[in-house]
Amino acid sequence: MSRKKLPKHFKRANGMLVFSPTSDHVKEAFERSEKLGILPNSFTRGAGRMTGFLGEVAFECLYPQAIYEGDESFKHDYVLGNRTIDIKSKSCAGIPQPHYTASVNCPEGKKLPAKAYFFVRVRKDFQKAWLLGWATALAIQRKADYKLRGEPDEYGFTYKVDGYHLPIAALRKAGSLK
């Protein structure tokens, strides 16, 4: 899919795929977030739900053949072929930069439950989402930096949760997942 014609609502920019959601896409994300409610231990007190669900909606538009299991599984969101995929979305105020990180929060040493992780940045006003790319769980655990909560990065960002972090530039292209 990386050089094929993109689905409606997508364009290429800066090595990423940019999704421009319709009001129906935003409505779908809102309905999913309302159904889920606020999860225990949510440090955003549920405010991140829309970001996460809009990231999932964008993924579905890019990969309509993926089977959604996010409402039944806490280990992954989709199945595509024989691969389980977890969508990781963060909110942002502007265009993501290649040195920004893609993150998977988890305790140190714990095996990541999905086979692959797909990363999305969603603009705070929900008008754009950048599909950054993906990585296998094995690649994340081998190549990513593990950071503890409270640790700063070299750009001054302080991590809020323990987990694996790798630069967006290290991800496989968003349209290359099979």
SVG drawing of the C-alpha trace seen along z (x, -y; Angstrom):
<svg xmlns="http://www.w3.org/2000/svg" viewBox="-22 -23 42 39">
<polyline fill="none" stroke="black" stroke-width="0.4" points="0.0,0.0 3.0,-2.3 3.0,-3.4 -0.5,-2.4 -3.3,-5.0 -4.3,-6.0 -7.8,-5.6 -10.1,-8.6 -9.2,-11.0 -5.5,-10.3 -2.5,-12.1 1.3,-11.6 3.4,-14.2 6.9,-14.1 7.1,-10.3 3.8,-9.9 0.2,-9.4 -2.1,-12.2 -5.7,-11.4 -8.4,-14.1 -11.4,-12.7 -15.0,-13.5 -17.6,-14.4 -18.8,-10.7 -15.3,-9.5 -15.2,-11.8 -18.7,-10.7 -17.6,-7.0 -14.7,-7.7 -16.9,-9.6 -19.4,-6.8 -16.7,-4.2 -15.3,-6.4 -18.7,-6.9 -19.2,-3.1 -15.9,-2.4 -16.2,-4.9 -13.2,-5.8 -10.7,-3.1 -9.2,-2.4 -5.8,-4.1 -6.4,-6.5 -4.0,-9.4 -6.0,-11.5 -9.2,-10.7 -10.7,-9.5 -9.7,-12.6 -7.4,-10.4 -10.2,-8.1 -11.1,-10.2 -7.5,-10.4 -7.2,-6.6 -10.4,-5.8 -9.8,-8.3 -6.5,-6.6 -8.3,-3.3 -10.8,-4.8 -7.9,-6.1 -6.3,-2.7 -9.6,-1.0 -9.9,-3.4 -6.3,-2.5 -6.8,1.2 -10.5,2.0 -9.7,5.7 -8.4,5.7 -10.8,7.3 -11.6,5.1 -11.3,7.0 -10.6,4.0 -14.0,4.3 -13.2,7.9 -9.5,7.9 -7.2,5.9 -4.1,7.3 -4.6,5.9 -7.1,3.9 -7.0,5.7 -6.1,8.9 -4.7,8.5 -3.8,11.9 -2.1,13.8 -0.8,10.7 -2.4,9.1 -2.0,5.3 -2.3,2.7 -2.9,-0.9 -1.0,-3.5 -2.2,-7.0 -1.0,-10.2 -2.4,-13.7 -0.4,-16.5 -0.6,-20.2 1.4,-20.2 3.1,-18.1 5.0,-15.2 8.8,-15.3 11.0,-12.3 12.8,-12.5 9.5,-12.4 8.9,-9.1 6.5,-6.3 5.7,-4.7 4.4,-1.4 3.8,-1.7 4.5,1.4 6.4,2.7 10.1,3.4 10.8,7.0 7.2,7.8 6.6,9.4 4.5,7.2 1.2,9.0 0.5,8.0 2.7,9.0 2.8,5.5 2.2,1.9 0.9,-0.8 1.5,-4.4 -0.7,-7.5 -0.6,-11.1 -4.0,-12.9 -4.2,-16.7 -5.9,-18.0 -8.8,-19.4 -9.4,-16.0 -9.0,-17.6 -6.0,-15.5 -4.2,-12.3 -0.8,-11.3 -0.3,-7.6 3.4,-7.3 4.2,-3.7 4.6,-0.4 7.0,2.0 6.9,5.6 6.9,6.3 10.2,8.0 11.8,5.0 10.4,2.7 11.9,4.8 15.2,5.1 15.7,1.5 13.6,-0.9 14.9,-2.7 13.2,-1.7 12.4,-4.8 11.1,-5.0 8.3,-7.4 9.8,-10.8 12.9,-10.4 13.5,-13.2 14.6,-12.8 17.3,-14.9 14.6,-17.4 13.2,-18.1 10.1,-15.9 9.5,-14.0 8.0,-10.5 4.7,-10.0 4.7,-6.2 7.3,-3.4 7.7,-2.0 9.5,-1.5 10.2,-4.5 11.7,-4.7 12.0,-7.6 9.3,-7.9 12.0,-7.7 12.8,-4.1 9.3,-2.9 8.2,-0.9 6.1,-3.0 2.4,-3.2 1.1,-1.8 3.5,1.3 1.7,3.5 0.5,6.7"/>
</svg>
